[in-house]
Amino acid sequence: MYSLFGFSPENKPTLAISQCLMGDNVRFNGGHKQSRYCTDVLSEYFNFLPICPEVEIGMGVPREPIRLIGTDRGVEVVSSSDSSKVYTQSLRDLADKKIPLLSSVAGYIFMQKSPSCGVERVKVYNAKNHPQWTSAGIYSERVMARLPLLPVEEAGRLMDAPLRENFVMRVYLYAHWQKLQQASGFTAKGLLEFHQSIKLLVMAHNFEVYRALGNWLSCLKGRDLSQVAHRYFELLMHGLSKPATRKHHANVLARLQGFLGKSLSVSERVELTEVIAQYRKGIMPLVAPLLLIRHHLRLREDDKVAQYVLSQRYMNPYPLELGLRNAI
């Protein structure tokens, strides 16, 4: 089905997901909010762990709808028809209970606008039942606070190509980091090899974080490697939290062209320069210059420089068959 270093169809990363997005009838009205992108596309590349927090705290199906309200105690989640029915602590307790299980997943897709599961922009009402501001859902907020580095996204935002690509990229990187940690813990050699493989990927997103990561690993002798690794991954996930711009991608593409150097003929160099420029201007998607660069690298794959570039995660951050770089 697909190939990616570190992953195979038999060993797919797992995503937690709001259960209604899988097409299960667990919504308050007895319906669902199936995401075809999740069930028909992502299911080929990920295992899913469906969770409906409202059902799991015993609210049943169908059930009365809930909403967020602002109180002197902060934001609470209550019944829309009876504000004396408060579910805030039950949802937070459930999130705490789920943390050991969620520590093994590589990402979480939440249902947008949900008082329990929304990541952002969930309406918070005042005492007069008027929406005053927005917040995260109570359950999802707790999960994100307990697992701040876990890649999370709302299903609706996955329809935005740059956000979709960025989320999937972070999920695969998170899963790779989990495997590195589980295999042998952290060694100086393992950390440096991991960092070497993601340099161009980080450079495409945040050059300041790229430099900070290098400085952080510049001298490992005598340091607690578990603490070094934890801080390193914090910096890394922060640097990758926003989609890379065309300008930054184009800078990395120019660097890749530089790696090819004099091995390109004059006409090949001109062609690649033009394709990179067209990508920068928005005329072509990212996949176009990358396919051309990969073609030249494959012709020279015995060369050490070509081997180094092909080993970069930037070249293969996720299965090519997902087609994510066809739209950015």
Secondary structure as the mmCIF struct_conf table of DSSP 4:
data_model
#
loop_
_struct_conf.conf_type_id
_struct_conf.id
_struct_conf.beg_label_comp_id
_struct_conf.beg_label_asym_id
_struct_conf.beg_label_seq_id
_struct_conf.end_label_comp_id
_struct_conf.end_label_asym_id
_struct_conf.end_label_seq_id
STRN STRN1 LEU A 4 LEU A 4
TURN_TY1_P TURN_TY1_P1 PHE A 5 GLY A 6
STRN STRN2 PHE A 7 PHE A 7
TURN_TY1_P TURN_TY1_P2 PRO A 9 GLU A 10
BEND BEND1 ASN A 11 ASN A 11
STRN STRN3 THR A 14 SER A 18
HELX_RH_3T_P HELX_RH_3T_P1 GLN A 19 MET A 22
TURN_TY1_P TURN_TY1_P3 GLY A 23 GLY A 23
BEND BEND2 ASN A 25 ASN A 25
BEND BEND3 ARG A 27 ARG A 27
TURN_TY1_P TURN_TY1_P4 PHE A 28 ASN A 29
BEND BEND4 GLY A 30 GLY A 30
HELX_RH_AL_P HELX_RH_AL_P1 ARG A 36 ARG A 36
HELX_RH_PI_P HELX_RH_PI_P1 TYR A 37 VAL A 41
HELX_RH_3T_P HELX_RH_3T_P2 LEU A 42 GLU A 44
TURN_TY1_P TURN_TY1_P5 TYR A 45 TYR A 45
STRN STRN4 ASN A 47 ILE A 51
HELX_RH_AL_P HELX_RH_AL_P2 PRO A 53 GLU A 56
TURN_TY1_P TURN_TY1_P6 ILE A 57 GLY A 58
BEND BEND5 VAL A 61 PRO A 62
STRN STRN5 ILE A 66 THR A 71
TURN_TY1_P TURN_TY1_P7 ASP A 72 ARG A 73
STRN STRN6 GLY A 74 SER A 79
BEND BEND6 SER A 80 SER A 81
TURN_TY1_P TURN_TY1_P8 SER A 83 SER A 84
STRN STRN7 VAL A 86 VAL A 86
HELX_RH_AL_P HELX_RH_AL_P3 THR A 88 LEU A 102
TURN_TY1_P TURN_TY1_P9 SER A 103 SER A 104
BEND BEND7 ALA A 106 ALA A 106
STRN STRN8 GLY A 107 PHE A 110
HELX_LH_PP_P HELX_LH_PP_P1 MET A 111 MET A 111
TURN_TY1_P TURN_TY1_P10 GLN A 112 LYS A 113
TURN_TY1_P TURN_TY1_P11 PRO A 115 CYS A 117
BEND BEND8 VAL A 119 GLU A 120
STRN STRN9 VAL A 122 TYR A 125
TURN_TY1_P TURN_TY1_P12 ALA A 127 LYS A 128
BEND BEND9 ASN A 129 ASN A 129
STRN STRN10 PRO A 131 SER A 135
HELX_RH_AL_P HELX_RH_AL_P4 ILE A 138 ARG A 146
BEND BEND10 LEU A 147 LEU A 147
TURN_TY1_P TURN_TY1_P13 PRO A 148 LEU A 149
BEND BEND11 LEU A 150 LEU A 150
STRN STRN11 VAL A 152 GLU A 154
HELX_RH_3T_P HELX_RH_3T_P3 ALA A 155 MET A 159
BEND BEND12 ASP A 160 ASP A 160
HELX_RH_AL_P HELX_RH_AL_P5 ALA A 161 SER A 184
HELX_RH_AL_P HELX_RH_AL_P6 ALA A 188 HIS A 205
HELX_RH_AL_P HELX_RH_AL_P7 PHE A 207 TRP A 216
TURN_TY1_P TURN_TY1_P14 LEU A 217 LEU A 217
BEND BEND13 SER A 218 SER A 218
TURN_TY1_P TURN_TY1_P15 LYS A 221 GLY A 222
BEND BEND14 ARG A 223 ARG A 223
HELX_RH_AL_P HELX_RH_AL_P8 LEU A 225 GLY A 239
TURN_TY1_P TURN_TY1_P16 LEU A 240 LEU A 240
BEND BEND15 SER A 241 LYS A 242
HELX_LH_PP_P HELX_LH_PP_P2 PRO A 243 THR A 245
HELX_RH_AL_P HELX_RH_AL_P9 ARG A 246 LEU A 260
HELX_RH_3T_P HELX_RH_3T_P4 GLY A 261 SER A 263
BEND BEND16 LEU A 264 LEU A 264
HELX_RH_AL_P HELX_RH_AL_P10 VAL A 266 ARG A 280
TURN_TY1_P TURN_TY1_P17 LYS A 281 GLY A 282
BEND BEND17 ILE A 283 MET A 284
TURN_TY1_P TURN_TY1_P18 LEU A 286 LEU A 286
HELX_RH_AL_P HELX_RH_AL_P11 VAL A 287 LEU A 299
TURN_TY1_P TURN_TY1_P19 ARG A 300 ASP A 302
BEND BEND18 ASP A 303 ASP A 303
HELX_RH_AL_P HELX_RH_AL_P12 LYS A 304 LEU A 310
TURN_TY1_P TURN_TY1_P20 SER A 311 SER A 311
BEND BEND19 GLN A 312 GLN A 312
TURN_TY1_P TURN_TY1_P21 ARG A 313 MET A 315
BEND BEND20 PRO A 317 TYR A 318
HELX_RH_3T_P HELX_RH_3T_P5 LEU A 320 LEU A 322
HELX_RH_3T_P HELX_RH_3T_P6 LEU A 324 ASN A 326
#
